[in-house]
């Protein structure tokens, strides 16, 4: 049974549920972004380790300082492509996430505006019904 003096409690379960939905959406956006970046980090590290293994093999066949410098130069050239691609992928992921965060924020502001309007209308209705009614009697 609800208390007519406290209509807020009547709507509490729905309000609590509605406040959790945006938090779950925010968690989803953050989780996707972090998962994508972690996956990209692992792929890039794998690529760099492969390049490193090739460099070590090249260094093992070096006959002098010039061969070592050439092997190192080849390694730098080969490693720069995955690093550049990784940087671009992370940037793209972050820009996409920023767009998702922006949409989430705008949706939240719209929802808050609607909720505020609804609450204000309910409060006005409660106030209107709680005011004493004055009945005028006709004087003869």
N, C-alpha and C positions, 0 to 999 in steps of 0.2 A: 504494500500500500504506500502510495507516495504522499508526501506532505505538501499540501497546496501552498504553504507559505514558502517552500523551497523548491521551485520548479527546476533549479539547476541540477539537483540530484537525480531527477527523473531522466535527464538526458546524459548523465555521466557515462554509462556504458558505451553508448554510441560515440560520444566525444573521445573517450579513451581509445576506442578502436580506430577512429579516424585520425588520431594523432600518431598512431603507430604506423599506418600505411606510408606516410611520407618518409619516415625514418627507414623503413624497409627498402623503399625505392632508393634513398640516398646510399644505403649500404650496398645495394646492388650495383649502382654506378661505380662506387669506390672499389668494390671487389672486382668488377670487370676490368677496370683500369689497372689495378695492381696485378691481377693475373696476367693480363696481356703484356705488361712491362716485364714481369718476372719471366714469362715464356721467351720474350725477345732477348732478355739478358742471358738466359741459358743457351739459346741458339748462337748468340754472338760469342759467348765464351767458348762454345764448342768449335766454332769457326776459327777463333784466334788460337786455340790450343792445337788445332790441325796445322795452322800456319807455323806455329812455334815448333811442332814436331818436324816439319819440313825444313825449317831453318836449322835445327839441331843436326839434321842429317846432312845438310849442305855444309855446315861448319865442320863436321867430322871429316869431310873430304878436302877442307881448305889446306893449301900448302904454304900459305903465307898471309901476312896482314892484308894484302890487297884482296885475296879470296874471301877473307872474313868480312871485310868491309862490303864487298859485292853481295855476299850472302845476306848481310844485315840490310842492305839497301833493297834487295828483292823482298825480304820479309816485311819491311816497312811499306813497300808499295802494295804487297799482297794483303796486308792487314788493314790498310787504310780503307779499302772498299767495304768490308763488313762493318767497320766502325762507323763509317759515313752512313751506311744503310741503317745501322742500328739507331744512330742519332735521329735520322729522319723518321724511322718507325715510332720511336718513343715520342717525338714531337707530334706526329700525326695522332697517336693514341691520346696524348694529353689535350690536343685541340678538340678531338672528338668528345673527350670526357668533359671538357670545359663547356662545350655546346650542350651536352646532356645535363650538366649541373645548372646551366642557365635556364633550360626548359623546366627542370625540376623546381627551381626557385620561382619562376614566373607562375607555374602551376600552383605552388604553395601560396603565393601572394593572392592569386585569384580566389583560391579556396578560402583563405583567411578573410578576404573581403566579403565573400558570400556568407561565411559563418558569422561574421560581425553583424552583417545586415539582418540575418535571421535572428540572432540573439537580441538585437536591438528591437526588432518587431515583437518578439515574444515578451521582452521586458516591458515594452509599451502596453501590450495587451494585459499583462499582469497588473501593471500600475493602474490602468484604466478600470479594471475590474475590482481592484482593491480600494478604490476611492469610494467614500460613502456617497450614496445616491440621495440627492435632495429632491423631495417631492413638494411641489408647490400646491397649496390648497387655495381654491378659489374663495375669495372674500365676497360676501354678499351684503 
